[in-house]
Amino acid sequence: MGTTAVKAVAVDAAGRVVARARVPHRVITPTPDVLEHDALRAWRHGPRRALAEVAASLDGPAAAVVVASMVPSITAVDRRGIPRLPGLLYGDVRARDDGPDGPAARPDDNGGEREEGRRMLAWAVAELPGAAGYWPCQAVATHALCGVPGVDSATATSFGSLLRRGRWDRAVLAELGVSEDQLATVVPLGLAAGTLPGSPTVVGGGSIDAFCEQIVSGAARPGDVLVIFGATLVVWAVGEEWVEVPGLTSFPSTEPGQFLVGGPSNAGALFVDWARALTGCPPRAYRRGAPERAEPDGRAGDPARVPVWLPYVRGERAPFHDPRLHASLHGLDIAQGSDAVVRAAHEATGFVVRRLVEQSGIRAHRVVATGGGSRSTAWMEAVADATGLPVDTVAVPEGAALGAAFLARLVSGLESDLHASGTWARTGRRIEPDPTWAAAAAERYLRFAERGSGVWAPDP
């Protein structure tokens, strides 16, 4: 369940996609500080419809189903599991520690984001006291499928101090005025939460999309940089030695002896679609089925005549964690057209990737690109030029759904080892940096780094 659509895939034992579906929904952003879904449509109806479309293509019932989505999120539900509040998403002002009027988070400090889930719960309780449940989107969807609001332990950790030793902390819940039975059911990874009604198909606890992307991406060697090109840009560099970098997040990899460092950025498709729309270029020309002519040539024109975007349409997350930052365009002149502006937006994504990798201290060898944006040749060319790294796109862009399908095999008992998920990783194509464009982009990156330091913010 992504920011703009539910994507479903049915996968065979070898990791081949045999059926797929996409059910779009709206992301609601009436102001830059608000990010929410219609939870009934996106979190309950969307997964049901996507599963039904995929199941209709199969000869028999699936062995298991797992849903995955972004974290954190929250809504309040009634006794039937029907959402009664909007679905609050990551970064919404109502769940920030500074609030709509207070000071922004300190630069290079992502501690506030670790408790975002707890603040989301506090918001939902204040908005609808005494609700039957306060659930993230994974729990809403899982309940819609099997009647149990199950989430796996990784999803539960997105609620910060609410979780302690794998269980909800009753003392903290009491402070918020809620009980354990009002929250989602925590289901250990690989175990079933329930079954589809009238079917042998088991349903696992809802998981985290970025984790599912990772396990089937093939970004498993030190120096690999996994980049998820969704509505949010997510960057994880693979290293061998544990490091902690201000503003970034580090955690162990599923591969023994390795770790990941990086974090989310607002320079993903929300920004790119917005920039494309400003120029009159159709947003999301990189979606499956979009006409090829809808995407301009990413390397057309003069490589030296491209402006520089600061892509902060909703502030920025890693590494600045500053919601006050605004987008701006530098170096634009009357001789440049929409192609140059769109190219600059694509490059800005690459510059964010480059900055996060440089700050991680990891020597990068390649970018592994997944998510819907990886379909766009122009976007991936710009990222290759902006980072100076080859970009390997995954063969199945619906990486979160593919990874969730592997977790479903664990739940059904068809797999016993999470590391076997690496056998599902397949590269679709490789895009190399163009020497001329890369040299010009390197000069622009210096201007991006100078202007995009996270210091500037508009006057109150």
N, C-alpha and C positions, 0 to 999 in steps of 0.2 A: 504494500500500500504506500505509494509514493505521494509526493506533494501535489501532483497534478493528475494522477491516474492510478488505478489498480491494475497491475500486470500479473497474469497467471500463466504458468507453463505446466504441461504434463511431460514428464521425462522418463525415459526407459532406463534400464539398469546400466547402460553404458554412458549415460549422461546426454543422450540425444533428445532434443526437443521434438515431441511428436504432436503437440497441439499447443496453441497459445491464444490468449485473449487479452484485450486491453479495454478497460472501462474508465473513461475520463471523468474527472470531477474538478470542481473549481477550488482554487486556493483563494481565500478571501483576505484582501489586504486594503481595507478602506483608508488606512493611514500607514505610513512607513513603520510604525511601532506595533501594528497588529498583524498577526498571522494565524489564521484559523481555517477550519473546515466546517462544512455542514456535516456533522458527525453521523447523522442518520444516513445520509446519502453516501458519504465517502467511506465510512468505517463499517457500516452494517449492510446496506444494500449493495455497495460496490463489490465486496468480496463474494457475496452470494451469487451475484450475476456472473462475475468472472469465473467462479468455480463451475457454475452451470454450463457456461459456454464451452469451457475446456472439456468437462465431463461428457458433453454431447458428442464429442469427437472420438471418444474411447469405446472400445469393444466391451469393456466391463468396468467394474468399480476400481478406483485407484487403491493402492495399498495404504497410503496415508497422505495427509495434507498438513502442511505447516504454513502459517502466515508470518510475514516479516514486515516491519515498518520502521520509520524513523523514531528516535527517542530524543527527549521525552515528549509526552503528549498526555492529555487528560480530558475527560468529559464526565458528567454525572448522568447516571442511568436510573430508570425505574425498575420495578421488580421483574419486568419482562426483558430487561436489557436494552430498552429503547433509550437512546441518548436524549437528554432534556436540556443540555447546554451545548453551545458551540464546541467543536473539538479544538482545544488550544494546542498550538504547535510551538516547537523550540523557538526561542528568541522573542516571543510575544512580550510586550511591555508589562502585561499583567502578571508575569512570572519572573520579572527581573528583580534583582536585589536592590537596584537603585530606584525602581518605580518610575512612573512617567515624569516626575518632576525633580527627582533627586540627582546626585552626581553620578556620572558614569562609572563603570568598573575601572579599576586601576589598569593602565596599560601593562601588558605582560603578566596578567594575573587572570587565570581561568578558574580560580576557585569558586567564583560565583556561579558558574555554569554547572558545577557539580551538584549544587542544591536546587537547580531549576525545577526538577521534578517535585521536590518537596513544596516549593512555592506554588507550583501549579495546583497541587492538591489543596493547599490552603485557600487558593482562589476559588476552586470549585466548591469547597465546603461553605465558604462565605456566600457564594452566589445561590447555592441550593442546599441549605442545611437539611440534614436528615434524609438525603437521597439514599436509595437502596444500594447504590454502588458508585464508586469513583474509579473509573477504569481508563487505562491508556488505550490507544486505538487497537493494539494487538489483542487485548482482552475483549473489546467490543466485537471484533471480527470473529475471534475464536468462539465466543458465546453464540454469535449468530449462526455458526456452523454446527456446533455440537452441544450447546447449552452450558458450557463451562467457560468462565472468563479466565482462561489459562495464559500465563506468560512464563517464559523460561527465566532462569536465574540471571542471565545477562541483561535482559530487559528490566528486571526488577532492580538491578543495581543503578539504573538511570535515575532512580528516585533517591539517590544519595543516602543520607543518614536514616531514611525511613526503613532501610533494610539492614539487618544485623545478623551475621552468621547464617545467611540464607533464608531468614524469616523476617516478616515485618516486625519492627520494634514497637511493641505495645505501648511502652512509655512515651515514645515520641508521638505515636498516633493519638494517645490520650490528650497530649498537649494541643493537638489540632481538633479534638472533638470527634474523632472517628474511631471505629473498631476494625479489627482485622478482617471480619467477614464482609466489610464494605469495600475492601480492596480486591484486586485480582488474585487469583490462585497461583502461587509460584510452583511451577512444575519443573523438576530437574531436566536438564538437556538430555534428549534422547528418550524421554518417557512420554507416555500418552496422557492427554488431558481428558479425552472422551472419544466418541465415535460419531460419524455422521448418522443421523436418524435413519433406521431401516437399512443400514449398510454395514459391511465389515470394515469400511475405511476408518482408520484411527486418525485422530487429530492431536497434534503435539501443541505444546505451549508456544505462544507467539514469540518471535525472536527479533533481533536487531538487523535491519537491512544491511548496514555496513559490514557486520560480521559475516552475513551470508554472502555478500559480494566477495569478501576476502578469501573465503575458503575454496572458492571455485575459480579464482581469477588467474592463478598461476604466478602471482607475485610472491614468490617463496624463496628468493635468493637475496642475500645481502646486496644492496645497491639497486634493487627493484623499487620502484615508486608506484604504488597503487593509487590511481586517481579515479574517483567516482564522479562522473559528469551527469549528475542529476540536477534537480532544482537547486540543491545545495551542492557545492563543490566540496569533496572530502579527499584529503591527501594523507597517505600513510607511506612513509619511507621505511624500508626494511633494513635493520642493522644487526650487528653481532654483539655489541657491547651496550649495556643499559646506560642510557643517558636521560637526564631530566633537563628540559629546556624551558625557560620562562615563556609562558604564553602557549606552549604546545602540550600535548598529552602523550604519555608513553604507556605502553602496556605490553605484556608478553604476547608473542605470536603463537599461533597454533603449531608452528614448527619449533622443535626443541632447540634451545640455545639461541633463539632469535627474538627480536622485539620490534615493535612498530612505534614510530613517533610521527606526530603530525597533528591534524585536526580539521575541523570544518571551516569553510569560508562561504561568505555570501556571494562570491564571484562565480556562481554556477549558472544554471539555465534561467533562474529568475532574473539575473542581471542580463544575460545574453539576450533572452527573449525581449526584455524591456528595451535594450539598445537597438535590436533589430526593428522593433515596432516603431521606434522614433524615426527611423530612416525610411519607413514604408516597406521594409523587407518582411515577408511573412514570418512570424515567429514559428519556431519549431519546424523549420524546413527539413530538419534531420530526422524527423519521425518516420517510422516505417510507412511506406506507401506514398510519401510526399514526392511530388514531381521533381525530377533532377534539376530542371530549370529554375526551381524556386531558390536554389542556393547559388550565390555568386561565386566566381572563381576566387579562392582565398589568396592566391598569389598573383593576381592581376595588378597592373599598374606599376608605379615606381616604389621599390622597397623602402626608399628613404623618405617617402612622403606619406607617412601614416601618423596620426595623432596618438596621444597616450591617454587612456582612460584610467581613472581611479574608480574601481568598480563597487563603491560603497553605497548602493541604493538602499540598503537597510542597515547601515553601519557595517562593522566587520567583526567577525568572530576571531579565530586564530589568525595571527598571534596577538592582536590588539585588544580584543574583547571590549570594544568601544562602540556602543550603539549610536553615538552622536555623529560619527563620521558620515559624510555625504559623498555622492558620486560627483566627479568633475571630469571635464575633457580638456586636454592641454595640447597646444600646437595645431589646432584646426585653422585652416585658411580657406579662402573662397575657391581655390582651385581643387580642393579635395571633395570627393563625392561620397555617396552612401557606402560604396564598397570599402573605402578607406576607414570609415567610421565602424563598420561591422568588423573589418579586419582588426581594428584597434580593440574592440570588445573581446574578440577571440584571443588576442595577444595578452590582454589583461589577465585572463584566466591562467595563461601560461606563466605570466610574471608572478602571480600568486603562488603557483606551484613551485617555481624556481626559488622564491623567497623562503618558503617553508622548508624546502630541502636544504638550502644553504644554512638556515638557522639550526636545522637538525644536526649538522656536522657530518652527515652521512655522504659518502662519495657515491653519487647516483650513476647508474649505467643505462637505465631505460625507464620509460613510463609505461605502465600497464593500464590502459584506458578501458573503463567499463561504464555502464549507464547509457541512457538514451542519447546523450550528446556525443558518444563515441561513434555514432553513425555518420556524423558530419565530417566529411573530408576536409572542408575549409577550416573547421575548428581544430581538428587534429593536426593539420599542417601548421597552423599558427602556434599551437602548443609545442610542437617539435622545434619550430624556429625559435620560439621564446625561451625554451629551456636548453636548447642545444642537444637534446636527447632524442633518440629514436622513440617512436610511440607505437607500441603493439596493442592493437584493439582486440578485445575478446570476441570470440565467434558468436557468443550469445549475449547481446547487450543487456537483457533482463537478468543481470547477474544476481540481484537480490532474490528474485523468484527462483532462479536456478539453484542457488545455495540453500534456499528454504526447501526445495525439493530433495536435496541431499539429506537435510535434517529429517525430512519425512521418512526417508529410507532408514535412518537410525531409529526413529520412533516405531517403525513397523518391524524392526528386527532384521531387515534385509541387509543392513550394514552394521558392523560392530566397531569400526575404527573411524574416527573423524578425519584422520589424515588421508584416508582413501579418497576424500573429496578432491584432492589434487589431480586425480586421474581424469576428472571432468574438465579440467582447464584446457582450452583450445584457443589459439590465436587466429583471429580473422585475417588481419593484414598488418604490415609494418609500414610506417610512414617515417622517412628519414628527414632530418633537417635539410633545408636548402641552404647552401653556403652563403649565397648573396643575401637572402632574406634573413638568415640567422645573424649575420654580421650587423645588418641594420637594426634588427630587434635587440641585439645586445646593447647598442647605444641607447635605444629607447628604454631599456630596462634600468639603466643608470638614472634616467629622469624619473621613471616610475618609483624607484627605490628612494630617491631624494624627496619627491613630493608625497609619496605614499607611506611616510614613516609612522602614521597614526597620531601625529601631534596636532595637525590642523583640525579644527572643528568650527562650525559657524558660531557666530555670537548668539547668546540666548535670545 
